[in-house]
């Protein structure tokens, strides 16, 4: 159940609020539709309900506001326009990622794909989806967590009649199983065909809250619309002729309503009689049309309706069913009556649902009853129910891995990094003269591809890790997966920790892969001796001990790009921060520290030995020396300084958001 109480949007300066004191109730087992013209405030009302827009009032979902719902994806299915997914991601990959967000088992993805009939398109990229397929994927994402409530905004906007009819069936089937459905539309005919209860919104205010039969009798009552610059005089003429019996009527009486300065609505009269009256009076008419009738929509005929058994042979023959849907009460199952007629095509135009306007006649023929039961359209299948499961601590990590490697860009970055590092390492071996001025141990420079820091300020692995870190948060805000539509992604500690952990693991793994590939390829091409004679020259440690320093530098760059992109909500911000570390921060560190930091850090192992009252193990002392050497470098200090500042700012931002 949804209970909205006093929803009011925050007005802009000197303007009235888009939504003003909206109060309504949507009950389970029924479809509630918010109907209103374009600009009436329907989308704003939905965003206020979901707390995606600032305003007053509250919307309760089963007695709790949105921010009090512990697992929103498991309780409320949301469909707001197009799916905000990366165009390079597959449909199945997108749903698997969303399943990780909601803590849903991976097998649920296959179930919802079968419901929306996208099993054959599971490997298709989202960028190649049509609007109808995109809307089906959005429905699958909304049903993924087995919610008790569906909130959809303009679900059939831009869809062909067949897709719109399918979507109506899904929403009706969800409501018939006891769920709550809240939808918006600007088409009164669609509202009458879909809803059990219709809320009428005009200029942000609720004008009507009525069941569908009352709505159809009032809003969908057939009438003649007349636009004329002399509407007032024409209204008087029509009233006079109606009282004199000169105006042909199609009902009990004729009613003329002046809706605006030049618009009339005439009820109970024929269009021809109104035109004749205007012609006789010499009144100029700009428009004369009939409005208020339910539109005729194309519906796909189910397979079991396309063929009806032949009474003589028992074989099924093609037929054209004239489908008439009848509903006795809101939420009750629909029944379809099929009449056998020759069928050249597989689609028909069905008449509006009579029960949506008023009760229809019941079939009394026994044969008709039997045919009706056989030809009844089965309700739209929905995925099975899920047991209540809370997302575990690994769910954010699983989501981040699926998000990062579900598109091709990270794989291309990794491949390019390996190739560039290999080329630089081969160049370092070939041109030995350049290695003599390298401040790092020669062997580490070779296996990491950072052979000429004077020309390449950061190792290739650090640059690639920083780019991947910037994309981790930057693409999150561009293609949000943990928030509906293109709305700000919340800064959550669990999600941030998962991103930091995954980006660090990727940076370390990338450094190891580059080192292994370079060492293997260069040994095979130049011989093992070309690497063995490059002995360590600094810190008295072999290359495999110096390698963690390069990995630590890559992790720092990855976190710098990640946090900068998370703060600014832009990938470009992370890339700029990554470029500023070697260019600006390193120069600042050199200017601030007038003394050599390495000299101050050399005595740290001796101080540790004094505190522990004994010498350190040889291996541990070597590792400590390597770490201190890396920390004393200006580039390492610049990364640490930038990382500390970004962590503090990000933590303050998260705490400030949570306090609000």
C-alpha positions, 0 to 999 in steps of 0.5 A, spaced: 500 500 500 502 507 498 499 512 502 501 519 500 500 525 505 501 532 503 506 532 497 508 538 495 514 540 491 519 546 493 517 552 489 522 556 484 523 563 486 516 567 484 513 560 481 508 556 484 510 549 486 509 543 481 505 539 486 501 542 491 498 538 497 497 531 493 494 526 498 492 519 495 492 512 497 494 506 492 491 499 495 494 492 494 491 488 488 489 494 484 492 498 479 492 506 481 493 511 475 495 518 476 492 521 470 493 528 467 496 532 461 503 534 460 506 538 465 501 537 470 506 534 475 506 527 474 513 525 474 514 530 480 509 527 484 513 520 483 520 523 484 517 526 491 514 519 493 521 516 492 524 522 495 528 523 489 526 531 489 526 536 495 519 538 498 514 537 503 510 531 505 511 524 505 509 517 502 509 511 506 510 504 503 507 499 507 507 504 513 514 506 512 517 512 508 522 511 502 529 512 507 526 507 512 525 501 507 531 497 509 532 494 502 528 498 497 530 494 491 527 488 494 520 492 496 519 497 491 520 496 483 521 502 480 521 504 472 522 511 470 523 512 463 529 508 459 534 504 463 540 508 465 545 502 463 552 503 459 550 502 452 556 497 452 553 492 457 549 486 455 542 485 458 544 479 462 550 483 465 546 489 467 541 484 470 546 480 474 549 487 476 542 489 479 541 482 482 548 484 486 545 490 488 539 487 491 542 481 494 538 477 489 541 470 487 543 470 480 538 465 478 533 470 478 536 473 472 534 468 468 527 468 471 525 475 469 528 475 462 523 469 461 518 473 463 519 479 459 521 475 453 528 477 452 531 470 453 534 470 446 537 477 447 540 476 453 547 477 450 545 483 446 548 490 448 543 495 451 546 500 445 542 496 440 536 495 444 529 498 441 525 502 445 520 497 446 526 492 448 529 497 453 522 498 456 522 490 457 529 490 460 526 496 465 520 491 467 525 485 468 529 490 473 523 492 477 521 485 478 528 482 479 527 483 487 520 480 487 517 487 490 510 488 493 510 495 489 511 497 482 512 505 481 512 506 473 512 513 470 509 513 463 510 506 462 507 506 455 510 513 452 513 512 445 511 504 445 507 501 439 500 498 441 502 491 441 508 493 446 503 497 450 498 492 451 503 487 453 506 492 458 498 493 461 498 485 461 504 485 466 502 490 470 495 487 471 498 480 472 502 483 478 496 487 481 492 480 481 497 477 485 496 482 490 501 487 488 500 494 488 501 498 482 502 505 481 503 508 474 502 515 471 499 517 464 497 523 460 492 519 456 485 518 459 483 512 455 489 508 457 488 510 464 481 507 463 483 501 460 489 499 465 486 502 472 482 500 477 482 507 480 484 513 477 487 520 480 486 526 476 492 531 476 491 538 474 496 544 475 499 540 481 493 539 484 488 533 485 482 534 482 479 527 482 479 520 486 474 515 483 474 508 481 475 507 473 467 506 472 466 513 474 472 516 471 470 513 464 463 516 465 465 523 466 472 524 463 470 519 457 463 521 456 463 522 448 462 530 446 463 535 441 468 539 441 467 546 438 473 551 437 470 558 435 472 565 436 464 567 437 463 561 442 459 565 446 454 566 441 454 559 438 453 557 445 446 561 446 444 558 439 445 551 441 441 552 447 436 555 444 435 550 438 436 544 443 430 547 447 426 548 441 427 541 439 431 543 433 437 540 435 438 533 433 440 529 440 443 522 441 441 522 448 436 524 453 438 531 453 443 536 450 448 540 455 453 545 452 459 547 457 463 553 455 470 551 457 474 557 455 473 563 451 473 560 444 472 552 446 465 549 447 463 542 449 456 539 447 454 533 450 448 529 447 448 532 440 451 529 434 457 532 430 452 534 424 447 537 428 452 542 431 455 544 425 449 545 421 447 550 427 453 554 426 452 554 419 445 557 419 447 562 424 453 564 420 458 562 426 466 561 424 468 554 426 475 552 427 474 545 429 469 541 430 470 534 433 468 528 437 472 527 443 471 522 449 471 515 446 476 510 448 481 509 443 482 502 439 488 499 440 492 493 436 493 487 440 497 481 439 492 475 439 495 469 443 496 463 439 491 459 443 486 464 440 488 464 433 486 457 432 479 454 434 478 446 434 473 445 428 467 441 430 467 436 425 474 434 424 477 436 431 483 440 427 484 447 429 483 452 424 485 459 423 480 464 426 479 471 427 477 472 435 473 478 436 476 479 443 472 483 448 474 483 455 470 483 461 471 485 468 466 484 474 470 488 479 477 491 480 482 486 480 478 480 478 481 476 472 479 478 465 475 473 460 476 473 453 470 471 448 472 469 441 468 468 435 470 464 430 471 468 423 476 468 417 483 471 419 488 473 414 493 476 419 495 475 426 493 482 429 486 485 430 483 491 433 479 490 439 474 494 442 475 498 448 473 494 455 466 494 456 466 493 463 471 499 464 465 503 462 459 499 465 457 492 466 456 488 460 451 482 458 453 476 460 453 470 455 448 465 456 449 460 451 452 454 453 457 453 447 459 460 448 461 459 455 465 453 453 469 457 448 470 462 452 473 458 457 477 455 452 480 461 449 481 465 455 487 469 455 492 466 461 494 472 465 501 474 464 506 470 468 511 473 473 517 470 476 516 466 482 517 469 489 523 469 493 525 468 500 527 474 504 535 474 504 539 480 506 545 482 502 551 480 505 558 484 506 560 481 499 554 484 495 558 490 494 564 487 492 560 482 487 557 488 484 563 492 483 566 487 479 560 486 475 560 493 474 567 494 472 568 488 467 562 488 464 564 492 459 569 492 454 573 499 456 577 496 462 579 490 458 582 494 453 585 499 458 589 493 461 591 490 454 594 497 452 597 497 459 601 490 458 603 492 451 606 499 452 609 496 458 612 491 454 614 496 449 618 500 454 621 494 457 624 492 451 626 499 449 630 499 456 634 493 454 635 495 447 638 502 449 642 501 455 644 508 455 638 510 458 638 505 464 644 508 467 640 515 469 634 511 471 633 513 479 629 506 480 633 499 480 634 497 473 631 490 473 624 493 476 624 499 471 625 493 466 619 489 468 614 494 470 616 498 463 618 505 467 624 505 464 625 513 463 621 517 468 624 523 466 619 522 460 614 518 463 612 521 470 608 515 472 609 507 471 604 505 466 600 501 471 599 507 475 596 511 470 592 505 468 590 504 475 588 511 476 584 511 469 580 505 472 579 508 478 576 514 475 571 510 471 569 506 477 565 512 480 565 517 474 561 512 470 557 510 476 554 517 476 553 517 468 550 510 468 547 509 475 546 502 477 544 503 485 539 509 483 533 510 478 534 514 472 539 519 471 539 521 478 545 523 483 548 516 486 548 516 494 555 516 497 554 510 501 560 507 505 559 500 503 559 502 496 565 506 497 569 501 501 568 496 495 570 500 490 576 502 494 578 494 495 576 492 488 581 498 485 586 496 489 586 489 487 586 491 480 592 495 481 596 490 484 594 485 479 595 489 473 602 490 476 604 483 477 601 481 470 605 486 467 611 484 471 610 477 469 609 478 462 615 483 461 620 478 464 617 472 460 617 475 454 624 479 455 627 473 457 625 469 451 627 474 446 634 477 449 636 471 454 635 470 461 642 473 462 640 480 460 636 481 466 640 477 471 646 482 470 641 488 472 642 487 479 639 491 485 643 498 486 638 501 491 636 499 498 640 493 498 633 489 496 632 484 490 627 486 484 621 482 487 622 486 494 622 493 490 616 491 486 611 492 491 613 499 491 611 500 484 604 496 486 603 501 492 604 507 487 599 504 482 594 503 488 595 510 490 594 513 483 587 508 483 585 511 489 586 518 487 582 518 481 577 514 484 576 519 490 576 525 486 571 522 481 566 521 487 567 528 489 566 531 483 561 526 480 565 526 474 570 522 470 574 528 468 575 530 475 579 523 477 583 524 471 585 531 472 587 529 479 591 523 477 595 528 472 596 533 478 599 528 482 606 528 478 606 535 475 603 539 481 603 535 487 611 533 486 613 539 485 610 542 491 613 537 496 620 538 493 619 545 495 616 544 502 621 539 504 627 543 504 631 537 507 632 530 504 626 526 507 630 519 506 635 521 511 630 522 517 627 515 515 633 511 515 634 511 522 627 508 523 629 501 523 634 502 528 628 506 533 624 500 532 630 495 534 630 499 540 623 499 542 623 491 541 629 490 544 632 486 539 634 486 532 629 485 526 629 479 522 633 480 516 627 479 511 623 484 515 628 489 515 629 489 508 622 490 507 621 496 511 627 499 508 624 498 501 617 501 504 621 507 507 625 508 501 618 509 497 615 513 502 621 518 502 621 519 494 617 526 492 612 522 487 610 517 493 609 523 498 605 527 493 601 521 492 600 520 499 599 527 500 593 527 495 590 521 497 590 523 505 586 530 503 581 526 498 580 521 503 578 527 509 574 531 504 570 524 502 569 522 509 566 529 511 562 529 505 559 522 507 558 524 514 554 530 512 550 527 507 548 522 512 547 527 518 542 530 513 
